Amino acid sequence: MSAPGTRVSVDVQLGGPWRSTLFPTVEAASAFHEHGAVGWSPRRDGKGVEPLELTSEEWAVEPGQVISLKSSFFDALPEGAASFDSVVVMRDIPFFWDTRHIEPDSASRQQVASSAIS
C-alpha cells in the first residue's frame, strides 16, 4: 500500500497459533473487524480523509504471523504510542471497498485519530 507520504510493507506467514492481547480467538477478531469495517483513507486530492467500508458477502479470515512490518505512519508516532497486536488474513473472497458519501466533522476526525493510536 502507498499513499502520498505514507508507506506500508508487510510480510505475513499464514497459519500458526493465534496470538493476541486484544482478542481471545481469531473468531472474535473476525467479528470485530466485520462489524467495524469502516476505515479512513487519505483523499486522492490530499484534502482530508474519506470513509471506506470493506464489504463482502463471504466474510472469512484466518490467522497469520508477521514476518516483517514497516509503516511510515506508525514509525512517525512517539515510541510506545502504538503497538502491533495480531494478524487476520482474508483471501480468495469477493469483496469491494464502499465509499460512503459523508464528511467527518472535527469531532469524528479527533475520534479517528485517537482510536488509531490507542
C-alpha atoms as an extended CHARMM CRD file, in Angstrom:
* protein
*
       118  EXT
         1         1  MET       CA              0.0000000000        0.0000000000        0.0000000000  PROA      1               0.0000000000
         2         2  SER       CA              1.1510000000        3.5220000000       -0.6480000000  PROA      2               0.0000000000
         3         3  ALA       CA             -0.4050000000        6.9350000000       -0.3450000000  PROA      3               0.0000000000
         4         4  PRO       CA              1.2510000000       10.3300000000       -0.6760000000  PROA      4               0.0000000000
         5         5  GLY       CA              3.7860000000       10.4760000000        2.1410000000  PROA      5               0.0000000000
         6         6  THR       CA              2.7630000000        7.1190000000        3.6350000000  PROA      6               0.0000000000
         7         7  ARG       CA              4.2250000000        3.6680000000        3.0430000000  PROA      7               0.0000000000
         8         8  VAL       CA              3.2830000000        0.2510000000        4.4210000000  PROA      8               0.0000000000
         9         9  SER       CA              5.0820000000       -3.0160000000        3.7890000000  PROA      9               0.0000000000
        10        10  VAL       CA              4.1980000000       -6.3040000000        5.4760000000  PROA      10              0.0000000000
        11        11  ASP       CA              5.1890000000       -9.9420000000        5.0050000000  PROA      11              0.0000000000
        12        12  VAL       CA              2.8540000000      -12.4760000000        6.6080000000  PROA      12              0.0000000000
        13        13  GLN       CA              3.0440000000      -16.2340000000        7.0240000000  PROA      13              0.0000000000
        14        14  LEU       CA             -0.3750000000      -17.8880000000        7.0070000000  PROA      14              0.0000000000
        15        15  GLY       CA             -1.4730000000      -20.0730000000        9.8970000000  PROA      15              0.0000000000
        16        16  GLY       CA              0.2310000000      -20.6870000000       13.1830000000  PROA      16              0.0000000000
        17        17  PRO       CA             -1.1380000000      -20.3140000000       16.6840000000  PROA      17              0.0000000000
        18        18  TRP       CA             -3.4600000000      -17.3820000000       17.4050000000  PROA      18              0.0000000000
        19        19  ARG       CA             -1.6870000000      -14.6610000000       19.4030000000  PROA      19              0.0000000000
        20        20  SER       CA             -3.4520000000      -11.5090000000       20.5380000000  PROA      20              0.0000000000
        21        21  THR       CA             -3.7070000000       -9.4170000000       23.6680000000  PROA      21              0.0000000000
        22        22  LEU       CA             -6.9860000000       -7.8890000000       22.4230000000  PROA      22              0.0000000000
        23        23  PHE       CA             -8.9950000000      -10.8390000000       21.0720000000  PROA      23              0.0000000000
        24        24  PRO       CA             -9.2860000000      -14.2560000000       22.7620000000  PROA      24              0.0000000000
        25        25  THR       CA             -9.8710000000      -16.0630000000       19.4370000000  PROA      25              0.0000000000
        26        26  VAL       CA             -9.4710000000      -15.4570000000       15.7200000000  PROA      26              0.0000000000
        27        27  GLU       CA            -13.2890000000      -15.6210000000       15.5090000000  PROA      27              0.0000000000
        28        28  ALA       CA            -13.5710000000      -12.7090000000       17.9710000000  PROA      28              0.0000000000
        29        29  ALA       CA            -11.0850000000      -10.6870000000       15.9000000000  PROA      29              0.0000000000
        30        30  SER       CA            -13.0300000000      -11.5120000000       12.7400000000  PROA      30              0.0000000000
        31        31  ALA       CA            -16.3330000000      -10.3840000000       14.2630000000  PROA      31              0.0000000000
        32        32  PHE       CA            -14.7520000000       -7.1250000000       15.4650000000  PROA      32              0.0000000000
        33        33  HSD       CA            -13.3950000000       -6.3030000000       12.0120000000  PROA      33              0.0000000000
        34        34  GLU       CA            -16.5550000000       -7.3880000000       10.2000000000  PROA      34              0.0000000000
        35        35  HSD       CA            -18.7080000000       -5.0860000000       12.3330000000  PROA      35              0.0000000000
        36        36  GLY       CA            -16.1570000000       -2.2740000000       12.3220000000  PROA      36              0.0000000000
        37        37  ALA       CA            -15.0680000000       -2.4810000000        8.7020000000  PROA      37              0.0000000000
        38        38  VAL       CA            -15.1340000000        1.2900000000        8.0870000000  PROA      38              0.0000000000
        39        39  GLY       CA            -11.7640000000        2.9670000000        7.8630000000  PROA      39              0.0000000000
        40        40  TRP       CA            -10.4730000000        6.3760000000        6.9070000000  PROA      40              0.0000000000
        41        41  SER       CA             -8.2270000000        6.8700000000        3.9120000000  PROA      41              0.0000000000
        42        42  PRO       CA             -6.3810000000        9.9730000000        2.7070000000  PROA      42              0.0000000000
        43        43  ARG       CA             -8.2610000000       11.5330000000       -0.1960000000  PROA      43              0.0000000000
        44        44  ARG       CA             -6.5640000000       11.3570000000       -3.5870000000  PROA      44              0.0000000000
        45        45  ASP       CA             -6.6160000000       15.1590000000       -3.8210000000  PROA      45              0.0000000000
        46        46  GLY       CA             -4.7540000000       15.3760000000       -0.4900000000  PROA      46              0.0000000000
        47        47  LYS       CA             -7.5440000000       17.4290000000        1.1220000000  PROA      47              0.0000000000
        48        48  GLY       CA             -8.6590000000       15.4650000000        4.1590000000  PROA      48              0.0000000000
        49        49  VAL       CA             -9.8500000000       11.8930000000        4.5320000000  PROA      49              0.0000000000
        50        50  GLU       CA            -12.7240000000        9.8060000000        3.2120000000  PROA      50              0.0000000000
        51        51  PRO       CA            -14.5100000000        6.8060000000        4.7080000000  PROA      51              0.0000000000
        52        52  LEU       CA            -14.1540000000        3.3640000000        3.1180000000  PROA      52              0.0000000000
        53        53  GLU       CA            -16.0080000000        0.2140000000        4.1150000000  PROA      53              0.0000000000
        54        54  LEU       CA            -14.6910000000       -3.2560000000        3.3410000000  PROA      54              0.0000000000
        55        55  THR       CA            -17.7260000000       -5.2040000000        2.1130000000  PROA      55              0.0000000000
        56        56  SER       CA            -18.0860000000       -8.9210000000        1.4010000000  PROA      56              0.0000000000
        57        57  GLU       CA            -20.9630000000      -11.3870000000        1.4940000000  PROA      57              0.0000000000
        58        58  GLU       CA            -18.4560000000      -14.1750000000        2.2120000000  PROA      58              0.0000000000
        59        59  TRP       CA            -16.5230000000      -12.7500000000        5.1860000000  PROA      59              0.0000000000
        60        60  ALA       CA            -13.8140000000      -15.2110000000        6.2580000000  PROA      60              0.0000000000
        61        61  VAL       CA            -10.4290000000      -14.7220000000        7.9120000000  PROA      61              0.0000000000
        62        62  GLU       CA             -7.5720000000      -16.9180000000        9.0490000000  PROA      62              0.0000000000
        63        63  PRO       CA             -4.7320000000      -16.2240000000       11.4740000000  PROA      63              0.0000000000
        64        64  GLY       CA             -1.3090000000      -15.1700000000       10.2980000000  PROA      64              0.0000000000
        65        65  GLN       CA              2.0950000000      -14.3850000000       11.7380000000  PROA      65              0.0000000000
        66        66  VAL       CA              4.0540000000      -11.2390000000       10.8510000000  PROA      66              0.0000000000
        67        67  ILE       CA              7.4630000000      -11.8690000000        9.3270000000  PROA      67              0.0000000000
        68        68  SER       CA              8.2240000000       -8.1540000000        8.8240000000  PROA      68              0.0000000000
        69        69  LEU       CA              6.2540000000       -4.9200000000        9.1880000000  PROA      69              0.0000000000
        70        70  LYS       CA              7.2100000000       -1.3890000000        8.2110000000  PROA      70              0.0000000000
        71        71  SER       CA              4.8770000000        1.6020000000        8.3320000000  PROA      71              0.0000000000
        72        72  SER       CA              5.8800000000        5.2180000000        7.8450000000  PROA      72              0.0000000000
        73        73  PHE       CA              2.6810000000        6.2420000000        9.6770000000  PROA      73              0.0000000000
        74        74  PHE       CA              3.4540000000        4.2400000000       12.8280000000  PROA      74              0.0000000000
        75        75  ASP       CA              7.1900000000        4.9690000000       12.6120000000  PROA      75              0.0000000000
        76        76  ALA       CA              6.3430000000        8.6950000000       12.8500000000  PROA      76              0.0000000000
        77        77  LEU       CA              4.4890000000        8.2640000000       16.1720000000  PROA      77              0.0000000000
        78        78  PRO       CA              6.2690000000        8.6600000000       19.5030000000  PROA      78              0.0000000000
        79        79  GLU       CA              7.8440000000        5.4230000000       20.7130000000  PROA      79              0.0000000000
        80        80  GLY       CA              5.2910000000        3.3100000000       22.5730000000  PROA      80              0.0000000000
        81        81  ALA       CA              2.2860000000        5.2400000000       21.1900000000  PROA      81              0.0000000000
        82        82  ALA       CA              1.1190000000        2.2280000000       19.1440000000  PROA      82              0.0000000000
        83        83  SER       CA              1.9860000000       -1.4410000000       19.1080000000  PROA      83              0.0000000000
        84        84  PHE       CA              1.2550000000       -4.3130000000       16.7690000000  PROA      84              0.0000000000
        85        85  ASP       CA             -1.1300000000       -6.9570000000       18.1390000000  PROA      85              0.0000000000
        86        86  SER       CA             -2.2700000000       -9.6180000000       15.6790000000  PROA      86              0.0000000000
        87        87  VAL       CA             -2.8890000000      -10.6080000000       12.0570000000  PROA      87              0.0000000000
        88        88  VAL       CA             -6.0250000000      -11.7690000000       10.3070000000  PROA      88              0.0000000000
        89        89  VAL       CA             -5.8400000000      -12.5490000000        6.6000000000  PROA      89              0.0000000000
        90        90  MET       CA             -8.6840000000      -12.5070000000        4.0850000000  PROA      90              0.0000000000
        91        91  ARG       CA             -8.0610000000      -14.2280000000        0.7500000000  PROA      91              0.0000000000
        92        92  ASP       CA             -9.8800000000      -15.7140000000       -2.1900000000  PROA      92              0.0000000000
        93        93  ILE       CA            -13.1820000000      -13.9950000000       -1.3980000000  PROA      93              0.0000000000
        94        94  PRO       CA            -15.1110000000      -11.4370000000       -3.4210000000  PROA      94              0.0000000000
        95        95  PHE       CA            -15.0680000000       -8.0010000000       -1.7930000000  PROA      95              0.0000000000
        96        96  PHE       CA            -15.2030000000       -4.3270000000       -2.6120000000  PROA      96              0.0000000000
        97        97  TRP       CA            -14.4690000000       -1.0140000000       -0.9550000000  PROA      97              0.0000000000
        98        98  ASP       CA            -17.6540000000        1.0010000000       -0.4930000000  PROA      98              0.0000000000
        99        99  THR       CA            -17.0170000000        4.7290000000       -0.4430000000  PROA      99              0.0000000000
       100       100  ARG       CA            -19.5700000000        6.3890000000        1.7550000000  PROA      100             0.0000000000
       101       101  HSD       CA            -20.7080000000        9.8840000000        0.9320000000  PROA      101             0.0000000000
       102       102  ILE       CA            -20.2470000000       11.5220000000        4.3210000000  PROA      102             0.0000000000
       103       103  GLU       CA            -17.7260000000       14.0560000000        5.5470000000  PROA      103             0.0000000000
       104       104  PRO       CA            -16.2880000000       13.5810000000        9.0210000000  PROA      104             0.0000000000
       105       105  ASP       CA            -16.7450000000       16.5400000000       11.3150000000  PROA      105             0.0000000000
       106       106  SER       CA            -13.9060000000       17.7080000000       13.5460000000  PROA      106             0.0000000000
       107       107  ALA       CA            -15.1220000000       15.5370000000       16.4650000000  PROA      107             0.0000000000
       108       108  SER       CA            -15.0930000000       12.4560000000       14.2180000000  PROA      108             0.0000000000
       109       109  ARG       CA            -11.5960000000       13.2790000000       12.9710000000  PROA      109             0.0000000000
       110       110  GLN       CA            -10.3860000000       13.5740000000       16.5640000000  PROA      110             0.0000000000
       111       111  GLN       CA            -12.0440000000       10.2500000000       17.4580000000  PROA      111             0.0000000000
       112       112  VAL       CA            -10.4800000000        8.5560000000       14.4060000000  PROA      112             0.0000000000
       113       113  ALA       CA             -7.0520000000        9.9610000000       15.2850000000  PROA      113             0.0000000000
       114       114  SER       CA             -7.4170000000        8.8990000000       18.9280000000  PROA      114             0.0000000000
       115       115  SER       CA             -8.5250000000        5.3610000000       18.0590000000  PROA      115             0.0000000000
       116       116  ALA       CA             -5.6680000000        4.9480000000       15.5750000000  PROA      116             0.0000000000
       117       117  ILE       CA             -3.0740000000        5.4020000000       18.3180000000  PROA      117             0.0000000000
       118       118  SER       CA             -4.7860000000        3.7580000000       21.2520000000  PROA      118             0.0000000000
